Amino acid sequence: MRTRMTLIICLCLFAIGRASAQWAVIDPSNIAQSIVNTSKNVVHTSTTAQ
């Protein structure tokens, strides 16, 4: 009985398909907002440094 269960478990493990990664998701509005915020921070930092 134990060898039969071991065999069944091994067969189930070999039957599992290949894992694949998800597609990368890019949010253009988030990137644009990040660029705007970074440029505002650069301007603010350069004006307060003088």
PDB file of N, CA, C and O in Angstrom:
ATOM      1  N   MET A   1       0.831  -1.201   0.000  1.00  0.00           N
ATOM      2  CA  MET A   1       0.000   0.000   0.000  1.00  0.00           C
ATOM      3  C   MET A   1       0.863   1.248   0.000  1.00  0.00           C
ATOM      4  O   MET A   1       0.544   2.231  -0.668  1.00  0.00           O
ATOM      5  N   ARG A   2       1.957   1.208   0.749  1.00  0.00           N
ATOM      6  CA  ARG A   2       2.815   2.384   0.849  1.00  0.00           C
ATOM      7  C   ARG A   2       3.506   2.683  -0.485  1.00  0.00           C
ATOM      8  O   ARG A   2       3.655   3.842  -0.872  1.00  0.00           O
ATOM      9  N   THR A   3       3.921   1.625  -1.177  1.00  0.00           N
ATOM     10  CA  THR A   3       4.571   1.834  -2.472  1.00  0.00           C
ATOM     11  C   THR A   3       3.577   2.321  -3.518  1.00  0.00           C
ATOM     12  O   THR A   3       3.936   3.085  -4.415  1.00  0.00           O
ATOM     13  N   ARG A   4       2.337   1.882  -3.401  1.00  0.00           N
ATOM     14  CA  ARG A   4       1.312   2.357  -4.330  1.00  0.00           C
ATOM     15  C   ARG A   4       1.055   3.847  -4.123  1.00  0.00           C
ATOM     16  O   ARG A   4       0.926   4.588  -5.097  1.00  0.00           O
ATOM     17  N   MET A   5       0.978   4.297  -2.870  1.00  0.00           N
ATOM     18  CA  MET A   5       0.769   5.720  -2.582  1.00  0.00           C
ATOM     19  C   MET A   5       1.963   6.550  -3.057  1.00  0.00           C
ATOM     20  O   MET A   5       1.788   7.641  -3.600  1.00  0.00           O
ATOM     21  N   THR A   6       3.172   6.033  -2.852  1.00  0.00           N
ATOM     22  CA  THR A   6       4.366   6.729  -3.303  1.00  0.00           C
ATOM     23  C   THR A   6       4.358   6.860  -4.824  1.00  0.00           C
ATOM     24  O   THR A   6       4.710   7.910  -5.362  1.00  0.00           O
ATOM     25  N   LEU A   7       3.960   5.807  -5.506  1.00  0.00           N
ATOM     26  CA  LEU A   7       3.881   5.839  -6.957  1.00  0.00           C
ATOM     27  C   LEU A   7       2.838   6.837  -7.438  1.00  0.00           C
ATOM     28  O   LEU A   7       3.076   7.566  -8.401  1.00  0.00           O
ATOM     29  N   ILE A   8       1.709   6.876  -6.792  1.00  0.00           N
ATOM     30  CA  ILE A   8       0.645   7.822  -7.164  1.00  0.00           C
ATOM     31  C   ILE A   8       1.115   9.262  -6.948  1.00  0.00           C
ATOM     32  O   ILE A   8       0.869  10.125  -7.791  1.00  0.00           O
ATOM     33  N   ILE A   9       1.776   9.521  -5.845  1.00  0.00           N
ATOM     34  CA  ILE A   9       2.272  10.867  -5.567  1.00  0.00           C
ATOM     35  C   ILE A   9       3.312  11.279  -6.604  1.00  0.00           C
ATOM     36  O   ILE A   9       3.301  12.413  -7.082  1.00  0.00           O
ATOM     37  N   CYS A  10       4.204  10.362  -6.950  1.00  0.00           N
ATOM     38  CA  CYS A  10       5.221  10.667  -7.967  1.00  0.00           C
ATOM     39  C   CYS A  10       4.589  10.954  -9.314  1.00  0.00           C
ATOM     40  O   CYS A  10       5.012  11.877 -10.010  1.00  0.00           O
ATOM     41  N   LEU A  11       3.588  10.184  -9.692  1.00  0.00           N
ATOM     42  CA  LEU A  11       2.900  10.424 -10.961  1.00  0.00           C
ATOM     43  C   LEU A  11       2.177  11.768 -10.966  1.00  0.00           C
ATOM     44  O   LEU A  11       2.148  12.457 -11.986  1.00  0.00           O
ATOM     45  N   CYS A  12       1.603  12.132  -9.841  1.00  0.00           N
ATOM     46  CA  CYS A  12       0.929  13.433  -9.751  1.00  0.00           C
ATOM     47  C   CYS A  12       1.933  14.580  -9.880  1.00  0.00           C
ATOM     48  O   CYS A  12       1.641  15.599 -10.505  1.00  0.00           O
ATOM     49  N   LEU A  13       3.105  14.408  -9.290  1.00  0.00           N
ATOM     50  CA  LEU A  13       4.119  15.455  -9.385  1.00  0.00           C
ATOM     51  C   LEU A  13       4.635  15.607 -10.811  1.00  0.00           C
ATOM     52  O   LEU A  13       4.929  16.718 -11.250  1.00  0.00           O
ATOM     53  N   PHE A  14       4.745  14.502 -11.533  1.00  0.00           N
ATOM     54  CA  PHE A  14       5.199  14.583 -12.918  1.00  0.00           C
ATOM     55  C   PHE A  14       4.113  15.115 -13.845  1.00  0.00           C
ATOM     56  O   PHE A  14       4.421  15.615 -14.927  1.00  0.00           O
ATOM     57  N   ALA A  15       2.868  15.019 -13.448  1.00  0.00           N
ATOM     58  CA  ALA A  15       1.761  15.472 -14.285  1.00  0.00           C
ATOM     59  C   ALA A  15       1.547  16.978 -14.189  1.00  0.00           C
ATOM     60  O   ALA A  15       0.824  17.554 -15.002  1.00  0.00           O
ATOM     61  N   ILE A  16       2.166  17.617 -13.208  1.00  0.00           N
ATOM     62  CA  ILE A  16       1.987  19.058 -13.038  1.00  0.00           C
ATOM     63  C   ILE A  16       2.670  19.778 -14.187  1.00  0.00           C
ATOM     64  O   ILE A  16       3.799  19.455 -14.555  1.00  0.00           O
ATOM     65  N   GLY A  17       1.981  20.749 -14.745  1.00  0.00           N
ATOM     66  CA  GLY A  17       2.513  21.503 -15.877  1.00  0.00           C
ATOM     67  C   GLY A  17       3.595  22.474 -15.478  1.00  0.00           C
ATOM     68  O   GLY A  17       3.875  22.673 -14.296  1.00  0.00           O
ATOM     69  N   ARG A  18       4.189  23.066 -16.471  1.00  0.00           N
ATOM     70  CA  ARG A  18       5.266  24.022 -16.262  1.00  0.00           C
ATOM     71  C   ARG A  18       4.702  25.346 -15.753  1.00  0.00           C
ATOM     72  O   ARG A  18       3.657  25.798 -16.222  1.00  0.00           O
ATOM     73  N   ALA A  19       5.378  25.959 -14.813  1.00  0.00           N
ATOM     74  CA  ALA A  19       4.950  27.255 -14.284  1.00  0.00           C
ATOM     75  C   ALA A  19       5.475  28.358 -15.191  1.00  0.00           C
ATOM     76  O   ALA A  19       6.583  28.266 -15.718  1.00  0.00           O
ATOM     77  N   SER A  20       4.679  29.392 -15.366  1.00  0.00           N
ATOM     78  CA  SER A  20       5.120  30.518 -16.192  1.00  0.00           C
ATOM     79  C   SER A  20       4.819  31.823 -15.466  1.00  0.00           C
ATOM     80  O   SER A  20       3.896  31.911 -14.656  1.00  0.00           O
ATOM     81  N   ALA A  21       5.618  32.822 -15.777  1.00  0.00           N
ATOM     82  CA  ALA A  21       5.479  34.115 -15.105  1.00  0.00           C
ATOM     83  C   ALA A  21       4.348  34.928 -15.727  1.00  0.00           C
ATOM     84  O   ALA A  21       3.899  34.660 -16.842  1.00  0.00           O
ATOM     85  N   GLN A  22       3.909  35.921 -14.979  1.00  0.00           N
ATOM     86  CA  GLN A  22       2.867  36.807 -15.493  1.00  0.00           C
ATOM     87  C   GLN A  22       3.477  37.874 -16.380  1.00  0.00           C
ATOM     88  O   GLN A  22       4.686  38.107 -16.347  1.00  0.00           O
ATOM     89  N   TRP A  23       2.643  38.514 -17.165  1.00  0.00           N
ATOM     90  CA  TRP A  23       3.086  39.618 -18.006  1.00  0.00           C
ATOM     91  C   TRP A  23       3.361  40.833 -17.134  1.00  0.00           C
ATOM     92  O   TRP A  23       2.697  41.049 -16.121  1.00  0.00           O
ATOM     93  N   ALA A  24       4.347  41.622 -17.539  1.00  0.00           N
ATOM     94  CA  ALA A  24       4.642  42.858 -16.824  1.00  0.00           C
ATOM     95  C   ALA A  24       3.572  43.894 -17.168  1.00  0.00           C
ATOM     96  O   ALA A  24       3.200  44.055 -18.331  1.00  0.00           O
ATOM     97  N   VAL A  25       3.087  44.589 -16.149  1.00  0.00           N
ATOM     98  CA  VAL A  25       2.057  45.603 -16.346  1.00  0.00           C
ATOM     99  C   VAL A  25       2.694  46.967 -16.164  1.00  0.00           C
ATOM    100  O   VAL A  25       3.330  47.236 -15.145  1.00  0.00           O
ATOM    101  N   ILE A  26       2.520  47.830 -17.164  1.00  0.00           N
ATOM    102  CA  ILE A  26       3.090  49.179 -17.115  1.00  0.00           C
ATOM    103  C   ILE A  26       1.935  50.167 -17.100  1.00  0.00           C
ATOM    104  O   ILE A  26       1.032  50.106 -17.935  1.00  0.00           O
ATOM    105  N   ASP A  27       1.980  51.074 -16.140  1.00  0.00           N
ATOM    106  CA  ASP A  27       0.928  52.080 -16.009  1.00  0.00           C
ATOM    107  C   ASP A  27       1.483  53.424 -16.487  1.00  0.00           C
ATOM    108  O   ASP A  27       2.229  54.067 -15.749  1.00  0.00           O
ATOM    109  N   PRO A  28       1.139  53.866 -17.701  1.00  0.00           N
ATOM    110  CA  PRO A  28       1.702  55.107 -18.235  1.00  0.00           C
ATOM    111  C   PRO A  28       1.347  56.343 -17.409  1.00  0.00           C
ATOM    112  O   PRO A  28       2.165  57.253 -17.275  1.00  0.00           O
ATOM    113  N   SER A  29       0.138  56.382 -16.859  1.00  0.00           N
ATOM    114  CA  SER A  29      -0.248  57.556 -16.081  1.00  0.00           C
ATOM    115  C   SER A  29       0.564  57.646 -14.794  1.00  0.00           C
ATOM    116  O   SER A  29       0.887  58.747 -14.348  1.00  0.00           O
ATOM    117  N   ASN A  30       0.896  56.512 -14.193  1.00  0.00           N
ATOM    118  CA  ASN A  30       1.719  56.498 -12.989  1.00  0.00           C
ATOM    119  C   ASN A  30       3.139  56.962 -13.304  1.00  0.00           C
ATOM    120  O   ASN A  30       3.734  57.708 -12.526  1.00  0.00           O
ATOM    121  N   ILE A  31       3.684  56.527 -14.436  1.00  0.00           N
ATOM    122  CA  ILE A  31       5.023  56.959 -14.839  1.00  0.00           C
ATOM    123  C   ILE A  31       5.043  58.455 -15.104  1.00  0.00           C
ATOM    124  O   ILE A  31       5.976  59.146 -14.696  1.00  0.00           O
ATOM    125  N   ALA A  32       4.017  58.962 -15.787  1.00  0.00           N
ATOM    126  CA  ALA A  32       3.949  60.392 -16.071  1.00  0.00           C
ATOM    127  C   ALA A  32       3.851  61.203 -14.781  1.00  0.00           C
ATOM    128  O   ALA A  32       4.518  62.228 -14.639  1.00  0.00           O
ATOM    129  N   GLN A  33       3.034  60.754 -13.854  1.00  0.00           N
ATOM    130  CA  GLN A  33       2.905  61.464 -12.576  1.00  0.00           C
ATOM    131  C   GLN A  33       4.203  61.423 -11.795  1.00  0.00           C
ATOM    132  O   GLN A  33       4.546  62.398 -11.126  1.00  0.00           O
ATOM    133  N   SER A  34       4.926  60.333 -11.861  1.00  0.00           N
ATOM    134  CA  SER A  34       6.211  60.227 -11.192  1.00  0.00           C
ATOM    135  C   SER A  34       7.220  61.210 -11.783  1.00  0.00           C
ATOM    136  O   SER A  34       7.998  61.818 -11.048  1.00  0.00           O
ATOM    137  N   ILE A  35       7.210  61.365 -13.102  1.00  0.00           N
ATOM    138  CA  ILE A  35       8.118  62.315 -13.749  1.00  0.00           C
ATOM    139  C   ILE A  35       7.778  63.741 -13.329  1.00  0.00           C
ATOM    140  O   ILE A  35       8.675  64.538 -13.055  1.00  0.00           O
ATOM    141  N   VAL A  36       6.489  64.066 -13.276  1.00  0.00           N
ATOM    142  CA  VAL A  36       6.064  65.405 -12.857  1.00  0.00           C
ATOM    143  C   VAL A  36       6.483  65.667 -11.417  1.00  0.00           C
ATOM    144  O   VAL A  36       6.992  66.746 -11.112  1.00  0.00           O
ATOM    145  N   ASN A  37       6.280  64.704 -10.532  1.00  0.00           N
ATOM    146  CA  ASN A  37       6.649  64.881  -9.126  1.00  0.00           C
ATOM    147  C   ASN A  37       8.153  65.027  -8.962  1.00  0.00           C
ATOM    148  O   ASN A  37       8.615  65.832  -8.152  1.00  0.00           O
ATOM    149  N   THR A  38       8.914  64.262  -9.717  1.00  0.00           N
ATOM    150  CA  THR A  38      10.369  64.351  -9.629  1.00  0.00           C
ATOM    151  C   THR A  38      10.862  65.703 -10.105  1.00  0.00           C
ATOM    152  O   THR A  38      11.748  66.297  -9.491  1.00  0.00           O
ATOM    153  N   SER A  39      10.289  66.195 -11.203  1.00  0.00           N
ATOM    154  CA  SER A  39      10.722  67.510 -11.705  1.00  0.00           C
ATOM    155  C   SER A  39      10.339  68.613 -10.723  1.00  0.00           C
ATOM    156  O   SER A  39      11.098  69.566 -10.549  1.00  0.00           O
ATOM    157  N   LYS A  40       9.191  68.503 -10.084  1.00  0.00           N
ATOM    158  CA  LYS A  40       8.806  69.503  -9.073  1.00  0.00           C
ATOM    159  C   LYS A  40       9.767  69.461  -7.886  1.00  0.00           C
ATOM    160  O   LYS A  40      10.133  70.505  -7.346  1.00  0.00           O
ATOM    161  N   ASN A  41      10.173  68.268  -7.481  1.00  0.00           N
ATOM    162  CA  ASN A  41      11.116  68.148  -6.374  1.00  0.00           C
ATOM    163  C   ASN A  41      12.476  68.723  -6.724  1.00  0.00           C
ATOM    164  O   ASN A  41      13.128  69.341  -5.883  1.00  0.00           O
ATOM    165  N   VAL A  42      12.909  68.523  -7.967  1.00  0.00           N
ATOM    166  CA  VAL A  42      14.198  69.071  -8.403  1.00  0.00           C
ATOM    167  C   VAL A  42      14.144  70.594  -8.401  1.00  0.00           C
ATOM    168  O   VAL A  42      15.082  71.250  -7.948  1.00  0.00           O
ATOM    169  N   VAL A  43      13.063  71.149  -8.898  1.00  0.00           N
ATOM    170  CA  VAL A  43      12.910  72.612  -8.911  1.00  0.00           C
ATOM    171  C   VAL A  43      12.867  73.152  -7.496  1.00  0.00           C
ATOM    172  O   VAL A  43      13.509  74.161  -7.207  1.00  0.00           O
ATOM    173  N   HIS A  44      12.142  72.518  -6.621  1.00  0.00           N
ATOM    174  CA  HIS A  44      12.030  72.974  -5.249  1.00  0.00           C
ATOM    175  C   HIS A  44      13.386  72.897  -4.533  1.00  0.00           C
ATOM    176  O   HIS A  44      13.764  73.815  -3.806  1.00  0.00           O
ATOM    177  N   THR A  45      14.104  71.805  -4.744  1.00  0.00           N
ATOM    178  CA  THR A  45      15.404  71.629  -4.117  1.00  0.00           C
ATOM    179  C   THR A  45      16.418  72.650  -4.625  1.00  0.00           C
ATOM    180  O   THR A  45      17.218  73.181  -3.855  1.00  0.00           O
ATOM    181  N   SER A  46      16.374  72.918  -5.931  1.00  0.00           N
ATOM    182  CA  SER A  46      17.335  73.887  -6.482  1.00  0.00           C
ATOM    183  C   SER A  46      17.029  75.304  -6.040  1.00  0.00           C
ATOM    184  O   SER A  46      17.955  76.103  -5.901  1.00  0.00           O
ATOM    185  N   THR A  47      15.762  75.653  -5.812  1.00  0.00           N
ATOM    186  CA  THR A  47      15.449  77.007  -5.360  1.00  0.00           C
ATOM    187  C   THR A  47      15.752  77.188  -3.870  1.00  0.00           C
ATOM    188  O   THR A  47      16.149  78.274  -3.448  1.00  0.00           O
ATOM    189  N   THR A  48      15.570  76.155  -3.091  1.00  0.00           N
ATOM    190  CA  THR A  48      15.844  76.296  -1.651  1.00  0.00           C
ATOM    191  C   THR A  48      17.342  76.175  -1.345  1.00  0.00           C
ATOM    192  O   THR A  48      17.786  76.595  -0.277  1.00  0.00           O
ATOM    193  N   ALA A  49      18.116  75.612  -2.261  1.00  0.00           N
ATOM    194  CA  ALA A  49      19.552  75.451  -2.028  1.00  0.00           C
ATOM    195  C   ALA A  49      20.302  76.762  -2.233  1.00  0.00           C
ATOM    196  O   ALA A  49      21.412  76.926  -1.727  1.00  0.00           O
ATOM    197  N   GLN A  50      19.715  77.681  -2.961  1.00  0.00           N
ATOM    198  CA  GLN A  50      20.426  78.946  -3.249  1.00  0.00           C
ATOM    199  C   GLN A  50      20.328  79.934  -2.134  1.00  0.00           C
ATOM    200  O   GLN A  50      20.873  81.034  -2.233  1.00  0.00           O
TER     201      GLN A  50
END
